[in-house]
Amino acid sequence: MLYLPDLLISGNTQLFLGATACVGAIGVIICTYLRKSRLPPSPPTWRLRGHFLPPLKASLTVARWIDEYGPLVTIRSGIQTIVIIGRYKAAVDIMEKQGRMLADRPRLAAGETLTRGLDIVLAHAGDRFRRMRRVLHTHLQPKLAEAYQPLQMSQAKHVILNILDDPHNFQDHVAVYAATTIMKVSYGKTTPTSATDPEIGEARQLIKRFRTILRHGNYLVDSIPWLRYLPWYAPELKDQFERTRRLYTNQLNRVKLRMSNEDIGPSFAKHNVENGHLYGLTEIEMAYLTGALFGAGTDTTAVAICTVLMAAAHFPEEQAKVQAELDAVIGRERAPTFADKSSLPHLEAFISEALRWRPLAPEGVPHRTTEDVIWGNYCIPAGTTVIGNHWAISRDPEVYPEPDAFKPQRWMDDEGRLRDDLRFFVFGFGRRVCPGQHVANRSVFINSLLILWAFQLSLDPTKPQDDMGFTTATMPNVPCTIEFQMRVPELELRRMMEKYPEAE
């Protein structure tokens, strides 16, 4: 039996517990609000679907927001919150120093339909991503990347010969170089012979599809995920998955067949077949990982080389400085090689400035926070999409004074050496940095070196020029018109190229 005091105590306790629960709930709401209120500032918008970014050159709009609102801005796409980083220090502090918490990708239903989680570019942070990343970094680390230099030199000399025969289509020649080289690196074979080769075309289509799905909102399924389970929705994505799976599987099987019949040279596919079990890779993971390397290294490498050539044609005074260095170090009686690299700081500075001046992927690639990320007074909650905008970062006036000017000297110190305290994020950020960067850098260097040594580049004043044409990570349909004037007599140049190293 309960007495009156017990009832009073029980009632007070219930009131107390109820009040505590209410205060706790209110506290959670307030804390959640305060946490969200600590997001970076957001440009105003009255659109129900969120902020508008133009389909072309969206990075220019972002750069204006960064100039007005600060290093970070918050935008909304549907119900999704996106934080965009547009300054160098913020990118280092968040994307690099706190990279562990930004190693994930946002969930894109269109991407999952296209890749089923098998492509490392879109793979979420977790066991599969770690296994794939480990094998890529093991095979493509700087020391092992040096093994591909003879291949890169032998293919670069064909670019010189092709420009001699057909200078107008230099973009095609560079595209064939990139595809042939990455085909050899990936699968140990050299098959592409022209820019219209089916395998080059397939790789370009894959890249274009990736760029489409990376842009949130291009597919309704990203806002309504259950659409992916409807058999009639987005058949082109499902068809592309089947085509890609067959392509990658067939390529890997061909390598396995060759390995069983002959002693073949090194390649990433061979490395996977021989060592994939050590990393716990399945057959389909090996096929997709090798295919991703081939796809990612085709157009992007070609675009980087063309960007350097375009910069040389646009800025003849800076081109002349590089060629004066080439004449002093190498002369015109022998062809340059990778062995000359350490003696050519002006050329390396020129390449760095070209890729900053016109970034390959100006909008960046989305990351996703797995924990709350704190930067200054801001808190970026877990589960937020974060993008480092390469264009805005490249325009940071505190790090790159006069950012719209083309100034290779910004990459050199007072003694004429390359600075080790300045960089640009050409290959991405943190744990999502491109593992093929060391091979790609060597391709850009050797082609830039040989072409600028052999030719004087200039613009055709009668043809329109779009100096933003290469900022799409894919080769543009309208060629950039460059004229090539020989700096070495043609017969002598052809003779030197015939004697130039040929990879086995």
Secondary structure as UniProt FT lines:
FT   HELIX           4..37
FT   TURN            48..49
FT   HELIX           58..69
FT   STRAND          72..77
FT   TURN            78..79
FT   STRAND          80..85
FT   HELIX           88..91
FT   HELIX           92..96
FT   TURN            97..98
FT   HELIX           99..102
FT   HELIX           109..115
FT   TURN            116..117
FT   TURN            120..122
FT   TURN            125..126
FT   HELIX           127..140
FT   HELIX           142..145
FT   HELIX           146..148
FT   HELIX           149..165
FT   HELIX           167..169
FT   HELIX           170..187
FT   TURN            195..196
FT   HELIX           198..214
FT   TURN            216..217
FT   HELIX           220..222
FT   HELIX           225..229
FT   TURN            231..232
FT   HELIX           235..261
FT   HELIX           268..275
FT   HELIX           276..279
FT   HELIX           283..296
FT   TURN            297..298
FT   HELIX           299..314
FT   HELIX           316..329
FT   HELIX           338..343
FT   HELIX           345..357
FT   TURN            362..363
FT   STRAND          366..368
FT   STRAND          373..375
FT   TURN            376..377
FT   STRAND          378..380
FT   TURN            382..383
FT   STRAND          385..388
FT   HELIX           390..394
FT   TURN            397..399
FT   TURN            403..404
FT   HELIX           408..411
FT   TURN            414..415
FT   TURN            426..427
FT   HELIX           430..432
FT   TURN            435..436
FT   HELIX           437..454
FT   STRAND          455..459
FT   TURN            461..462
FT   TURN            467..472
FT   STRAND          482..486
FT   HELIX           490..499
//
